[in-house]
């Protein structure tokens, strides 16, 4: 019931902005771009843990995530990736009749431990937003605990090779708040040109790592 309410609230969120439902028949193309829209609920998760005391706004149980997927499948939804959506927008690919996008922010190791097997069991896809700094740190570190650790590059590669997990760029090191640094926001007094260079450098670095 909660997920049904979330889907109703999500409406027709696509790549950017809000879109009205697609018409029954495809409308003409403008160049290679489609002129109509499609309903695409996008659900965002963060962290999965079994310990109920840790559940909250950003943490749910693996069983709840599995139940969400089972409900979506029972309603005829099929999971899609950003690449599929871009292909549909550009007229080079297609989408199922009832697409839904499952996304996870940050790439906690709990995604590999819990979400990935759940996806495999149901042949469902998910989009994983990876923070490069965290992936580097936990690839090099032996300190791993399901409560706080992040996926290693080896784990990420394994999941990508499965064809069920798509990596997306969640920045290399623009995710933390340290001193005057507040995520990807412009620092007080920072020149626009310097800010642009910092953003391009960080996101570009992460893009290369993902590739």
C-alpha contacts under 8 A as a table, 3 or more apart, distances in Angstrom:
res1	aa1	res2	aa2	distance
1	X	4	X	5.04
1	X	5	X	6.30
2	X	5	X	5.15
2	X	6	X	6.27
3	X	6	X	4.89
3	X	7	X	6.12
3	X	68	X	6.65
4	X	7	X	5.12
4	X	8	X	6.27
5	X	8	X	5.07
5	X	9	X	6.20
6	X	9	X	5.01
6	X	10	X	5.99
7	X	10	X	4.96
7	X	11	X	6.41
7	X	41	X	6.09
7	X	43	X	7.97
8	X	11	X	5.45
10	X	13	X	6.28
10	X	41	X	5.53
10	X	42	X	6.89
10	X	43	X	7.92
11	X	18	X	7.96
11	X	39	X	6.89
11	X	40	X	7.32
11	X	41	X	6.09
12	X	18	X	5.88
12	X	19	X	5.31
12	X	20	X	6.34
12	X	21	X	6.74
12	X	38	X	6.99
12	X	39	X	4.38
12	X	40	X	5.02
12	X	41	X	5.76
13	X	16	X	7.31
13	X	17	X	6.33
13	X	18	X	4.99
13	X	19	X	6.31
13	X	39	X	7.11
13	X	40	X	5.75
13	X	41	X	5.81
13	X	42	X	6.43
14	X	17	X	6.50
14	X	18	X	6.53
14	X	19	X	6.84
14	X	38	X	7.88
14	X	39	X	7.62
14	X	40	X	5.89
14	X	41	X	7.56
14	X	42	X	7.49
15	X	82	X	7.93
15	X	85	X	7.88
19	X	37	X	6.04
19	X	38	X	7.12
19	X	39	X	7.23
20	X	37	X	6.20
20	X	38	X	7.05
20	X	39	X	7.01
21	X	37	X	6.03
21	X	38	X	5.24
21	X	39	X	5.05
22	X	36	X	5.96
22	X	37	X	4.72
22	X	38	X	4.42
22	X	39	X	6.50
23	X	26	X	6.77
23	X	27	X	7.89
23	X	36	X	7.18
23	X	37	X	7.74
26	X	36	X	7.03
27	X	34	X	7.33
27	X	35	X	6.11
27	X	36	X	6.09
28	X	34	X	6.93
28	X	35	X	6.39
29	X	32	X	6.11
29	X	33	X	5.60
29	X	34	X	4.77
29	X	35	X	5.81
30	X	33	X	5.17
30	X	34	X	6.25
30	X	35	X	6.53
32	X	90	X	5.48
32	X	91	X	5.75
33	X	89	X	5.90
33	X	90	X	5.02
33	X	91	X	6.19
34	X	37	X	7.73
34	X	88	X	8.00
34	X	89	X	5.80
34	X	90	X	6.82
34	X	91	X	6.55
39	X	98	X	7.73
39	X	99	X	7.60
40	X	98	X	7.63
40	X	99	X	5.77
40	X	100	X	5.51
40	X	101	X	7.15
41	X	99	X	7.48
41	X	100	X	5.21
41	X	101	X	6.40
42	X	100	X	6.05
42	X	101	X	4.70
42	X	102	X	6.14
42	X	103	X	7.18
43	X	100	X	7.80
43	X	101	X	6.24
43	X	102	X	5.16
43	X	103	X	5.96
44	X	102	X	6.37
44	X	103	X	4.78
44	X	104	X	5.63
44	X	105	X	7.13
45	X	58	X	6.95
45	X	59	X	7.88
45	X	102	X	7.78
45	X	103	X	6.08
45	X	104	X	4.65
45	X	105	X	6.42
46	X	58	X	5.62
46	X	59	X	6.44
46	X	104	X	5.13
46	X	105	X	5.08
46	X	106	X	6.82
46	X	107	X	7.71
46	X	108	X	7.47
47	X	58	X	6.24
47	X	59	X	4.78
47	X	60	X	6.64
47	X	104	X	7.84
47	X	108	X	6.37
47	X	110	X	6.35
47	X	111	X	7.04
48	X	59	X	5.54
48	X	60	X	5.16
48	X	61	X	5.22
48	X	62	X	5.55
48	X	65	X	7.97
48	X	110	X	5.66
48	X	111	X	6.87
48	X	114	X	6.97
48	X	115	X	7.54
49	X	52	X	7.59
49	X	54	X	7.23
49	X	55	X	7.29
49	X	59	X	6.69
49	X	60	X	6.23
49	X	61	X	5.10
49	X	62	X	6.44
49	X	110	X	6.97
49	X	146	X	7.69
49	X	147	X	7.21
50	X	60	X	7.83
50	X	61	X	5.13
50	X	62	X	6.51
51	X	54	X	5.76
51	X	55	X	7.15
51	X	61	X	7.57
52	X	55	X	5.23
52	X	61	X	7.35
54	X	59	X	6.88
55	X	58	X	7.46
55	X	59	X	4.79
55	X	60	X	5.19
55	X	61	X	7.11
56	X	59	X	5.11
56	X	60	X	6.59
57	X	60	X	7.86
60	X	64	X	6.58
60	X	65	X	7.24
61	X	64	X	5.22
61	X	65	X	6.52
62	X	65	X	5.09
62	X	66	X	6.18
62	X	114	X	6.06
62	X	115	X	6.86
63	X	66	X	5.05
63	X	67	X	6.11
64	X	67	X	4.96
64	X	68	X	6.17
65	X	68	X	5.03
65	X	69	X	6.42
65	X	115	X	7.63
66	X	69	X	5.20
66	X	70	X	6.17
66	X	118	X	6.32
67	X	70	X	5.00
67	X	71	X	6.12
68	X	71	X	5.21
68	X	72	X	6.28
69	X	72	X	5.06
69	X	73	X	6.14
70	X	73	X	5.15
70	X	74	X	6.08
71	X	74	X	5.04
71	X	75	X	6.32
72	X	75	X	5.19
72	X	76	X	6.57
72	X	77	X	5.34
72	X	78	X	7.76
73	X	76	X	5.15
73	X	77	X	5.21
73	X	78	X	6.75
74	X	77	X	7.47
76	X	98	X	6.54
77	X	97	X	7.85
77	X	98	X	4.82
77	X	99	X	5.57
77	X	100	X	6.18
78	X	96	X	6.54
78	X	98	X	6.12
78	X	99	X	4.99
78	X	100	X	5.97
78	X	124	X	7.57
79	X	99	X	5.77
79	X	100	X	4.92
79	X	101	X	5.48
79	X	102	X	6.82
79	X	124	X	5.82
79	X	125	X	5.45
79	X	126	X	7.21
80	X	84	X	6.28
80	X	85	X	7.33
80	X	95	X	7.69
80	X	99	X	6.23
80	X	100	X	6.08
80	X	101	X	5.31
80	X	102	X	7.68
80	X	125	X	6.14
80	X	126	X	7.26
81	X	84	X	5.24
81	X	85	X	6.46
81	X	101	X	6.32
81	X	125	X	6.87
81	X	126	X	6.59
81	X	127	X	6.13
81	X	166	X	6.66
82	X	85	X	5.00
82	X	86	X	6.14
82	X	101	X	7.97
82	X	127	X	7.37
82	X	166	X	7.89
83	X	86	X	5.14
83	X	87	X	6.11
84	X	87	X	5.06
84	X	88	X	6.23
84	X	93	X	6.69
84	X	94	X	7.18
84	X	95	X	7.01
85	X	88	X	5.09
85	X	89	X	6.21
85	X	94	X	7.93
85	X	95	X	7.12
86	X	89	X	5.02
86	X	90	X	6.11
87	X	90	X	5.14
87	X	91	X	6.09
87	X	92	X	4.97
87	X	93	X	4.59
87	X	94	X	7.03
88	X	91	X	5.07
88	X	92	X	5.92
88	X	93	X	4.56
88	X	94	X	5.00
88	X	95	X	6.43
89	X	92	X	7.72
89	X	93	X	7.93
90	X	93	X	7.55
91	X	94	X	7.68
95	X	98	X	7.98
95	X	99	X	6.58
96	X	99	X	5.48
101	X	125	X	7.97
101	X	126	X	6.81
101	X	127	X	7.47
102	X	125	X	7.16
102	X	126	X	4.87
102	X	127	X	6.15
103	X	126	X	5.62
103	X	127	X	4.61
103	X	128	X	5.85
103	X	129	X	7.48
104	X	107	X	6.71
104	X	111	X	7.90
104	X	126	X	7.47
104	X	127	X	6.30
104	X	128	X	4.95
104	X	129	X	6.10
105	X	108	X	7.99
105	X	128	X	6.18
105	X	129	X	4.79
105	X	130	X	6.97
105	X	170	X	7.71
106	X	128	X	7.37
106	X	129	X	5.38
106	X	130	X	5.08
106	X	131	X	5.68
106	X	150	X	7.80
106	X	170	X	7.04
107	X	110	X	7.93
107	X	111	X	6.45
107	X	128	X	6.14
107	X	129	X	6.10
107	X	130	X	5.14
107	X	131	X	7.13
107	X	150	X	5.86
107	X	151	X	5.87
108	X	111	X	5.71
108	X	112	X	7.69
108	X	148	X	7.17
108	X	149	X	6.05
108	X	150	X	4.07
108	X	151	X	5.71
109	X	112	X	5.29
109	X	113	X	6.31
109	X	146	X	6.29
109	X	148	X	7.77
109	X	149	X	5.58
109	X	150	X	4.30
109	X	151	X	4.39
109	X	152	X	7.81
110	X	113	X	4.81
110	X	114	X	5.62
110	X	115	X	7.03
110	X	146	X	5.83
110	X	147	X	7.73
110	X	149	X	7.95
110	X	150	X	7.63
110	X	151	X	8.00
111	X	114	X	5.46
111	X	115	X	4.65
111	X	116	X	6.00
111	X	151	X	7.81
112	X	115	X	6.06
112	X	116	X	5.14
112	X	117	X	7.55
112	X	151	X	6.89
112	X	155	X	7.05
112	X	159	X	7.89
113	X	116	X	6.63
113	X	117	X	7.22
114	X	117	X	5.92
114	X	118	X	6.54
115	X	118	X	5.11
115	X	119	X	6.15
116	X	119	X	5.07
116	X	120	X	6.17
116	X	159	X	7.47
117	X	120	X	4.94
117	X	121	X	6.13
118	X	121	X	5.22
118	X	122	X	6.52
119	X	122	X	5.29
119	X	123	X	5.65
119	X	124	X	4.85
119	X	125	X	6.50
119	X	126	X	7.76
119	X	164	X	7.38
120	X	123	X	4.92
120	X	124	X	6.57
120	X	164	X	7.48
121	X	124	X	7.97
123	X	164	X	7.30
124	X	164	X	6.40
125	X	163	X	7.82
125	X	164	X	4.40
125	X	165	X	5.73
125	X	166	X	7.79
126	X	164	X	6.39
126	X	165	X	5.13
126	X	166	X	6.40
127	X	165	X	5.79
127	X	166	X	4.77
127	X	167	X	6.02
127	X	168	X	6.77
128	X	165	X	6.77
128	X	166	X	6.01
128	X	167	X	4.99
128	X	168	X	5.87
129	X	167	X	6.04
129	X	168	X	4.68
129	X	169	X	5.79
129	X	170	X	5.04
130	X	135	X	7.35
130	X	167	X	6.69
130	X	168	X	6.23
130	X	169	X	5.89
130	X	170	X	5.10
130	X	171	X	7.39
131	X	134	X	5.61
131	X	135	X	6.46
131	X	169	X	7.14
131	X	170	X	5.06
131	X	171	X	5.48
131	X	172	X	5.30
131	X	173	X	6.84
131	X	175	X	7.28
131	X	206	X	7.90
132	X	135	X	5.08
132	X	136	X	6.13
132	X	170	X	7.58
132	X	171	X	6.46
132	X	172	X	4.15
132	X	173	X	6.72
132	X	206	X	5.88
132	X	209	X	7.57
133	X	136	X	5.19
133	X	137	X	6.14
133	X	172	X	5.32
133	X	173	X	5.61
134	X	137	X	5.05
134	X	138	X	6.15
134	X	150	X	6.20
134	X	151	X	7.86
135	X	138	X	5.48
135	X	139	X	5.97
135	X	150	X	6.25
135	X	151	X	5.82
135	X	152	X	5.09
135	X	153	X	6.08
136	X	139	X	5.17
136	X	140	X	6.34
136	X	152	X	7.01
136	X	153	X	7.32
137	X	140	X	5.37
137	X	141	X	6.06
138	X	141	X	4.79
138	X	142	X	7.26
138	X	143	X	7.42
138	X	144	X	7.33
138	X	149	X	6.86
138	X	150	X	6.15
138	X	151	X	6.84
138	X	152	X	5.66
139	X	142	X	7.97
139	X	151	X	7.60
139	X	152	X	4.51
139	X	153	X	6.24
139	X	154	X	7.67
141	X	144	X	7.49
143	X	149	X	7.82
144	X	148	X	7.64
144	X	149	X	5.35
144	X	150	X	7.99
145	X	148	X	5.83
145	X	149	X	5.42
146	X	149	X	5.83
151	X	155	X	6.05
151	X	156	X	6.48
152	X	155	X	5.22
152	X	156	X	6.23
153	X	156	X	4.89
153	X	157	X	5.99
154	X	157	X	5.13
154	X	158	X	6.26
155	X	158	X	5.13
155	X	159	X	6.34
156	X	159	X	5.21
156	X	160	X	6.19
156	X	167	X	7.98
157	X	160	X	5.12
157	X	161	X	6.10
158	X	161	X	5.20
158	X	162	X	6.53
159	X	162	X	5.19
159	X	163	X	7.21
159	X	164	X	6.92
159	X	165	X	5.65
160	X	163	X	5.59
160	X	164	X	6.68
160	X	165	X	5.09
160	X	166	X	6.06
160	X	167	X	7.22
161	X	164	X	7.92
162	X	165	X	7.02
163	X	166	X	7.57
167	X	210	X	6.97
168	X	210	X	7.65
169	X	172	X	7.87
169	X	203	X	7.17
169	X	206	X	6.35
169	X	207	X	6.22
169	X	210	X	7.31
170	X	175	X	7.78
170	X	203	X	7.94
170	X	206	X	7.94
171	X	174	X	5.62
171	X	175	X	6.96
171	X	202	X	6.30
171	X	203	X	5.06
171	X	206	X	5.88
172	X	175	X	7.83
172	X	202	X	5.56
172	X	203	X	6.23
172	X	205	X	6.72
172	X	206	X	4.99
173	X	176	X	7.03
173	X	202	X	6.68
174	X	182	X	7.88
174	X	183	X	4.67
174	X	184	X	4.96
174	X	202	X	7.40
175	X	182	X	7.89
175	X	183	X	4.65
175	X	184	X	6.77
176	X	181	X	7.55
176	X	182	X	6.58
176	X	183	X	5.13
177	X	180	X	7.59
177	X	181	X	5.47
177	X	182	X	4.50
177	X	183	X	5.58
178	X	181	X	5.12
178	X	182	X	6.62
179	X	182	X	7.67
180	X	187	X	6.36
180	X	188	X	7.51
181	X	184	X	7.97
181	X	185	X	7.61
181	X	187	X	6.18
182	X	185	X	5.72
182	X	186	X	7.77
182	X	187	X	7.29
184	X	199	X	7.39
186	X	190	X	6.61
186	X	195	X	6.25
187	X	190	X	5.36
187	X	195	X	7.87
190	X	194	X	6.59
190	X	195	X	6.34
191	X	194	X	5.22
191	X	195	X	6.14
192	X	195	X	5.01
192	X	196	X	6.13
193	X	196	X	5.12
193	X	197	X	6.17
194	X	197	X	5.06
194	X	198	X	6.11
195	X	198	X	5.11
195	X	199	X	6.22
196	X	199	X	5.17
196	X	200	X	6.08
197	X	200	X	5.19
197	X	201	X	5.95
198	X	201	X	5.17
198	X	202	X	6.14
199	X	202	X	5.32
199	X	203	X	6.04
200	X	203	X	5.39
200	X	204	X	5.62
201	X	204	X	5.18
201	X	205	X	5.99
202	X	205	X	5.21
202	X	206	X	6.41
203	X	206	X	5.14
203	X	207	X	6.11
204	X	207	X	4.99
204	X	208	X	6.31
205	X	208	X	5.33
205	X	209	X	6.48
206	X	209	X	5.03
206	X	210	X	6.18
207	X	210	X	5.13
207	X	211	X	6.19
208	X	211	X	5.13
